[in-house]
Amino acid sequence: MAYSEKVRSAYKELIDGIRNDGLFKEERYIHSEQGIEIKVEFPAGSEPRDVLNFCANNYLGLSSHPDVVKAAHEGLDTRGYGMSSVRFICGTQDIHRELEEKLTAFLETEDTVLFASCLDANAGLFEAVLSADDVMIADRLVHASVVDGMRLCPAKHDTFKHSNMEHLEKKLQEHQDARYRMIITDGVFSMDGDMAKLDVICDLADKYDAMVVVDDSHATGFIGKRGKGTHEHCGVLGRVDAITTTLGKALGGASGGCVSGRSELVEMCRQRARPYLFSNTMAPVVVAAANKVLDIITATTERRDKLEASTKYWREGLESAGFDLKAGDTPIVPVMLYNAKLAQDMARDLFDEGIYVIGFFFPVVAKGQARIRTQISAAHEKEHLDKALEAFTKIGAKYDILGKSKDDIIAKYGL
Ligand SMILES: *Cc1c(COP(=O)(O)O)cnc(C)c1O
């Protein structure tokens, strides 16, 4: 049949449909290194402009940190560019093992195995350690890659209402006849910036004999007093059986992920996880830089402390300007707008003011829950925050939403 005109036009129609639904994802090009002061071409084809970045996962400001870049150069010089092999053949270097050991020490777990991404870690873990006799019980708002990993696993699937511990308990009671029960949650939820109640979850896991798996991608490096993650913040270090996390956010932001936890679970990943067995792991240059990142965040909490203070300043600034925020204490600060078009229009206007933020709406968040998600970084200086607060206040006033409640905003703009 080949790629006939009929097939082509069917796909074109699909793409047009996405565009007509207002769901088309426009690419934007950054013409500089990733950081706070960046040059962005948006929309594609327009003149790039200087903006302040408030939408990256660069929580610790390490994406372009000179020491990290230098470590990457050294890695390139001493360990070369590529592995040209999966790990179980000949694709592991000493620096890969070094990084696993550093992550184990930092996260206070028993062992760690690297993957090319956290998506791969989530794709590999569940299938490697569970069978059809077991059940996975996941928070309903877990990340898409956790959902995909669960799909690949023959164990039974169930969910509990977001952070609803009574509902989780009910599910654990219902599944007492399964061989193993595994509770699965994100540590910090990316769209709302709220945290899982890991202390309660670990208590329930003890009571009902379940394992606990946490995807801590939006927490590793900065949540908790020493930045270890949600398990540190919730006082359950050593009680989470497996953590999956990414090196693509706070930890330098290039790429890579891992499963870190009970040594047997990690060993099962080495033996059975398909992304480990059939796909190359992280490139040496990225591993060398990540080793440096672990050194930095192990030596000092300076960056996560600054991030915490800046987040507080940012949140209070937006609140006193009269914005309606989602409550929370992570560097993810969602400005609630409810109406999808309003979120998009305001994000566009803020871009024109030199502030780079993104409006999120269905299907990324629930219908009627549109928002601009702002994200703070340790690399934001007070002057950046002040400039952004000024721009937010100006644009908020333009749309007459300052000091307005959810109901006021919905009454004015609809859902
Ligand atoms: C970003 C993210 C991932 C994906 O991480 P990659 O390493 O980029 O694949 C997985 N889980 C959660 C919760 C995330 O936020």
The ligand as a Gaussian input file, in Angstrom:
#p B3LYP/6-31G(d) Opt

LIG

0 1
 C        9.757000      14.229000      34.237000
 C        9.219000      13.021000      34.877000
 C        9.532000      11.746000      34.399000
 C       10.333000      11.531000      33.164000
 O       11.673000      11.737000      33.397000
 P       12.715000      11.516000      32.192000
 O       13.976000      11.176000      32.873000
 O       12.751000      12.777000      31.414000
 O       12.189000      10.369000      31.392000
 C        9.042000      10.668000      35.095000
 N        8.259000      10.810000      36.185000
 C        7.922000      12.017000      36.656000
 C        7.059000      12.128000      37.870000
 C        8.383000      13.151000      36.015000
 O        8.022000      14.355000      36.468000

